[in-house]
Amino acid sequence: MLVTRLKRLLTASGGAALLLGAPGALAEYGLNLPRGVTPISQEAYDMHMLIFWVCVGIAVLVFGVMFYSIVSHRKSKGAVAAQFHESTTVEILWTIVPFLILVGMAVPATKALVSMEDTSNSDLSIKVTGYQWKWGYEYIDDDISFISSLATPHDQIYNENPKGEHYLLEVDNPLVVPVNKKVRLLVTASDVIHSWWVPQLGMKKDAIPGFINSMWIRVEKEGVYRGQCAELCGKDHGFMPIVVVAKNEADYAQWVAEQKSAASADAAAAEREWSMDELMARGEKVYATSCAACHQANGEGIPGAFPALKGSAIATGPVDKHIDVILNGRSGTAMAAFGAQLSDIDIAAVATYERNAWGNDTGDLVQPSAVKAAR
């Protein structure tokens, strides 16, 4: 109540802009951990509250004795300080009592930590790979894989339009999991260290290149849960959200069937010849998702950091070299390898787009079959 009144007072006053910035930039006023929707998150919350109240009890006891002693034994009442140097009884008490308190807190804490690390008997395994700056998900048991990228429009990021409700916390392809199933997540990275974190799921795990860390979640309530990369991983670290959608068993089964059907359709589509219009339309979307962060929407790049594609030797030179750079990246530079992130169709489409956008106008049309051959 006090925080709410203070917020209203400052917002209404002339000094609000100085103290809090723009009204839309006010911080979250929640003062406690979220309860979460997984057994681990609820156990962590209960542990937090238990230890919090233990600390409150200790504080009340210690400060109560201290303030009582100050008031009741002050000099103005004629109190005379006792003259002693040590008390074996007191020393034993202030050693034994804290030890017992710590043991009492350590037992449930150890139980919770052991439970957090136990990924055995899982119903589903998903490999999570961090990329700059997106997440890749691979459903090991169902042969489903996709990339999850930021879906917030660029016009919101660059303040050309008002911010949406889920600004910087929305993606094109969320991670979908079934409720009440133990899901094991195998977390790694392809480039630098990332960290997969969704507060309401109660788990956070570092994604480290060359290593696989594991954790598990069991979502007990249907819904959409949002998080972010929690490790500083480069200039677009803040544009790497995580969205988890928990579905009931029937809806999840339907989603799996749809994903497999879409994958089959893409595999079939990769075998046919695509028109220039089809490739340009798809390539523009792929470029906006995977390339524009560095090379910019206009293809002019960022001088001194990321090269321009407009008029560049790569985008206007030999087609096979252009495909190779997209597939395998370029060592010694920030250009990542997209071979594991994008399908043959997407690479063909974005190469076609880059070769014919911003006045490049090479007229080259790159087919998925050419990308497949280059792999």
C-alpha positions in Angstrom: 0.0 0.0 0.0 2.8 2.4 0.9 4.7 1.7 -2.3 1.5 2.2 -4.4 0.8 5.6 -2.7 4.4 6.7 -3.2 4.3 5.7 -6.8 1.1 7.7 -7.4 2.5 10.7 -5.5 5.7 10.8 -7.5 3.9 10.2 -10.8 1.6 13.1 -10.1 4.4 15.4 -8.9 6.7 17.5 -11.0 9.7 15.6 -9.8 8.5 12.2 -11.1 10.2 12.5 -14.4 13.5 13.2 -12.6 13.2 10.4 -10.1 11.5 7.7 -12.1 12.0 8.6 -15.8 9.1 8.3 -18.2 5.9 6.8 -16.7 6.2 3.8 -19.1 9.7 3.0 -17.7 8.5 2.3 -14.1 10.0 -0.8 -12.6 8.2 -3.9 -11.4 7.3 -3.4 -7.7 7.0 -7.1 -6.7 9.0 -7.7 -3.6 9.0 -11.5 -3.4 9.9 -14.5 -5.5 7.1 -15.8 -7.8 5.5 -19.1 -6.6 5.9 -20.6 -10.0 4.1 -23.5 -11.7 6.5 -26.3 -11.2 7.3 -28.4 -8.1 10.9 -27.0 -8.1 9.7 -23.4 -8.2 7.2 -24.0 -5.4 9.8 -25.9 -3.3 12.3 -23.0 -3.8 9.6 -20.5 -2.8 8.8 -22.5 0.4 12.5 -22.7 1.3 12.9 -19.0 0.7 10.0 -18.2 3.0 11.1 -20.7 5.7 14.6 -19.1 5.9 13.2 -15.6 5.6 11.0 -16.2 8.7 13.9 -17.9 10.5 16.0 -14.7 9.8 13.1 -12.5 11.0 12.8 -14.5 14.2 16.5 -14.2 14.9 16.4 -10.4 14.1 13.5 -9.9 16.5 15.2 -11.9 19.3 18.6 -10.3 18.9 17.4 -6.7 18.4 14.7 -7.2 21.1 17.4 -8.2 23.7 19.7 -5.4 22.5 17.0 -2.6 22.7 15.7 -3.9 26.1 19.2 -3.9 27.4 19.9 -0.3 26.2 16.6 1.0 27.6 16.5 -0.9 30.9 20.2 -0.6 31.8 21.0 2.9 30.7 23.2 5.1 32.8 20.4 7.6 33.6 18.7 4.8 35.7 21.9 4.3 37.6 22.8 1.0 35.9 26.5 -0.1 36.5 28.1 -2.2 33.8 29.0 -5.7 34.9 32.7 -6.5 35.0 33.5 -9.9 33.5 35.6 -11.1 30.6 34.2 -14.4 29.5 31.4 -16.9 30.1 31.8 -20.5 29.0 28.0 -21.0 29.1 27.4 -18.0 26.8 30.1 -19.1 24.4 28.7 -22.6 24.2 25.2 -21.3 23.6 26.2 -18.9 20.8 28.2 -21.7 19.1 25.6 -24.5 19.5 22.4 -22.6 18.7 23.6 -21.2 15.3 25.0 -24.6 14.4 21.6 -26.2 15.1 19.8 -23.5 13.1 22.1 -24.0 10.1 21.6 -27.7 10.2 17.9 -27.2 10.4 18.0 -25.1 7.2 20.6 -27.3 5.5 18.4 -30.5 5.6 15.5 -29.2 3.5 17.8 -27.1 1.3 20.0 -30.2 0.5 16.8 -32.2 -0.3 15.7 -29.5 -2.7 19.1 -29.3 -4.4 19.2 -33.0 -4.9 15.7 -33.0 -6.4 16.6 -30.2 -8.8 19.5 -32.2 -10.2 17.6 -35.5 -10.6 16.7 -35.7 -14.3 16.0 -39.4 -14.3 12.7 -41.0 -15.4 11.8 -38.1 -17.6 8.9 -38.4 -20.0 10.4 -36.1 -22.7 13.9 -34.9 -23.6 14.5 -31.6 -25.4 17.9 -30.2 -26.5 18.2 -26.5 -26.0 21.0 -24.7 -27.9 21.8 -21.0 -27.5 22.8 -19.0 -30.5 23.6 -15.3 -30.9 20.8 -14.3 -30.4 18.1 -16.9 -30.5 17.3 -20.4 -29.1 17.2 -23.7 -30.9 15.0 -26.5 -29.7 15.3 -30.2 -30.7 12.7 -32.7 -29.5 14.9 -35.8 -29.4 12.1 -38.3 -29.1 9.9 -36.8 -31.8 12.4 -35.7 -34.4 11.2 -32.1 -34.3 13.5 -29.1 -34.3 13.1 -25.3 -34.8 14.6 -21.9 -34.0 12.9 -19.5 -31.7 13.7 -15.8 -32.4 12.5 -12.5 -31.1 9.2 -11.5 -32.6 8.9 -7.9 -31.3 8.7 -5.6 -34.4 11.7 -3.4 -35.1 9.5 -0.3 -35.2 8.8 -0.9 -31.5 12.5 -1.4 -30.7 13.4 1.8 -32.4 10.6 3.8 -30.8 8.7 4.3 -34.1 5.5 2.8 -32.6 4.3 2.2 -29.0 5.7 -0.8 -27.1 3.5 -3.9 -27.0 2.3 -5.7 -23.9 5.1 -8.3 -24.2 7.8 -6.1 -25.5 11.1 -8.0 -26.0 9.4 -11.1 -24.4 7.7 -12.6 -27.5 9.0 -15.1 -30.0 8.0 -16.6 -33.4 8.3 -20.2 -32.3 7.8 -20.9 -28.6 8.9 -24.0 -26.8 5.8 -26.2 -26.3 5.6 -28.8 -23.5 2.9 -31.0 -22.0 1.6 -30.3 -18.5 2.2 -32.8 -15.7 5.1 -34.5 -17.6 8.7 -34.5 -16.5 10.6 -32.7 -19.3 14.4 -33.0 -19.3 16.2 -30.1 -20.9 19.8 -30.6 -22.3 21.3 -27.1 -22.5 24.3 -26.1 -24.6 25.5 -23.3 -26.9 27.1 -23.0 -30.3 29.1 -19.7 -29.9 29.3 -18.0 -26.5 27.9 -18.6 -23.0 24.1 -18.1 -22.7 21.7 -18.9 -19.9 18.2 -20.3 -20.2 16.0 -18.8 -17.5 12.2 -18.7 -17.0 11.4 -17.4 -13.5 8.0 -19.1 -13.2 9.5 -22.5 -13.9 12.0 -22.1 -11.1 15.1 -23.2 -13.1 18.0 -21.5 -14.7 20.9 -23.2 -16.5 24.0 -21.9 -18.3 24.4 -22.9 -22.0 28.1 -23.4 -22.5 29.8 -24.3 -25.9 31.2 -27.8 -25.8 29.3 -28.8 -22.7 25.8 -30.1 -22.0 24.1 -29.1 -18.8 20.8 -30.8 -17.8 17.8 -29.7 -15.8 14.1 -30.7 -15.6 10.7 -29.0 -15.4 7.2 -30.3 -14.8 4.7 -27.6 -15.5 1.5 -28.2 -13.5 -0.6 -25.5 -15.1 -1.5 -24.7 -18.7 -0.3 -21.3 -19.9 2.4 -19.1 -21.4 5.6 -18.5 -19.4 8.2 -16.0 -20.4 11.9 -15.6 -19.6 15.2 -14.3 -21.0 18.8 -15.2 -21.5 20.4 -14.4 -18.2 24.0 -14.3 -19.3 25.6 -11.3 -21.0 26.2 -12.8 -24.5 26.8 -9.9 -26.8 25.3 -6.7 -28.2 21.8 -8.2 -28.6 21.7 -10.0 -25.3 18.5 -8.2 -24.4 16.8 -9.4 -27.6 17.0 -13.1 -26.7 13.7 -14.0 -25.0 12.3 -17.4 -24.0 8.6 -18.3 -24.3 7.3 -21.7 -23.0 3.7 -22.8 -23.8 2.3 -25.6 -21.6 -0.5 -27.5 -23.2 -2.7 -30.3 -22.0 -1.9 -33.8 -23.3 -4.4 -33.8 -26.2 -3.4 -30.3 -27.5 0.3 -31.2 -27.2 -0.2 -34.4 -29.2 -2.0 -32.3 -31.9 0.9 -29.8 -31.9 3.4 -32.6 -32.4 1.4 -33.9 -35.3 1.3 -30.4 -36.9 5.0 -29.9 -36.5 5.8 -33.3 -38.2 3.4 -32.5 -41.0 5.0 -29.1 -41.5 8.4 -30.7 -41.5 7.3 -33.2 -44.2 5.8 -30.4 -46.3 9.1 -28.4 -46.0 11.1 -31.4 -47.1 8.9 -31.9 -50.1 9.0 -28.2 -50.9 12.8 -28.2 -50.9 12.8 -30.6 -53.9 10.8 -28.3 -56.2 11.9 -25.2 -58.1 10.9 -21.9 -56.4 10.1 -18.7 -58.2 11.8 -15.4 -57.6 8.8 -13.9 -56.0 8.4 -16.8 -53.6 12.1 -16.7 -52.6 12.2 -12.9 -52.2 9.1 -13.0 -49.9 10.4 -15.7 -47.7 13.9 -14.4 -47.8 12.8 -11.0 -46.5 11.3 -12.7 -43.5 14.3 -14.8 -42.8 16.6 -11.8 -43.2 14.6 -9.7 -40.7 14.7 -12.6 -38.2 18.3 -13.8 -38.6 20.4 -11.1 -40.3 19.0 -7.6 -39.7 20.3 -7.3 -36.2 23.8 -7.1 -37.5 23.6 -6.0 -41.1 20.6 -3.7 -40.5 17.2 -3.8 -42.3 18.6 -1.6 -45.1 21.6 -3.9 -45.6 24.1 -1.1 -44.8 25.5 -2.8 -41.7 27.2 -1.0 -38.8 30.5 0.7 -39.8 33.4 -0.7 -37.9 31.3 -3.6 -36.5 29.3 -5.4 -39.1 29.9 -5.1 -42.8 27.3 -3.9 -45.3 25.6 -6.4 -47.7 24.4 -3.6 -49.9 26.8 -3.7 -52.9 29.2 -6.1 -51.0 31.5 -8.6 -52.7 29.7 -11.4 -51.0 26.1 -10.5 -52.0 27.1 -9.6 -55.6 29.9 -12.1 -56.1 29.9 -15.8 -56.9 26.8 -17.6 -55.6 28.6 -20.6 -54.2 30.8 -18.4 -52.1 27.7 -16.6 -50.8 26.0 -19.9 -49.9 29.2 -21.1 -48.1 29.4 -18.0 -45.9 25.8 -18.4 -44.8 26.2 -22.1 -44.2 29.6 -22.1 -42.4 30.1 -18.5 -41.3 33.5 -16.8 -41.5 36.2 -17.6 -39.0 37.7 -14.7 -37.2 34.6 -12.5 -37.6 31.2 -12.2 -35.9 29.6 -14.0 -38.9 28.0 -17.1 -37.4 27.3 -20.4 -39.2 23.7 -20.7 -40.0 23.8 -24.2 -41.5 22.4 -25.7 -38.3 19.9 -23.0 -37.8 18.2 -22.6 -41.2 16.7 -25.0 -43.6 17.8 -25.4 -47.3 14.8 -23.3 -48.3 15.5 -20.5 -45.8 19.2 -20.3 -46.8 18.2 -20.3 -50.5 15.6 -17.6 -49.9 17.8 -15.3 -47.8 20.7 -15.6 -50.3 18.3 -14.7 -53.1 16.9 -11.8 -51.1 20.4 -10.4 -50.3 21.5 -10.7 -53.9 18.5 -8.8 -55.2 17.6 -6.3 -52.5 18.8 -2.7 -51.8 19.8 -2.2 -55.4 22.1 -5.3 -55.7 19.8 -6.6 -58.5 22.1 -9.4 -59.6 19.1 -11.3 -60.9 20.4 -14.5 -59.3 17.9 -17.0 -58.1 19.3 -19.6 -55.6 17.3 -22.8 -55.4 17.2 -25.1 -52.3 18.8 -27.9 -54.3 21.9 -25.7 -54.6 22.1 -25.3 -50.8 21.6 -29.0 -50.3 24.4 -29.8 -52.7 26.7 -27.2 -50.9 26.1 -28.9 -47.5 
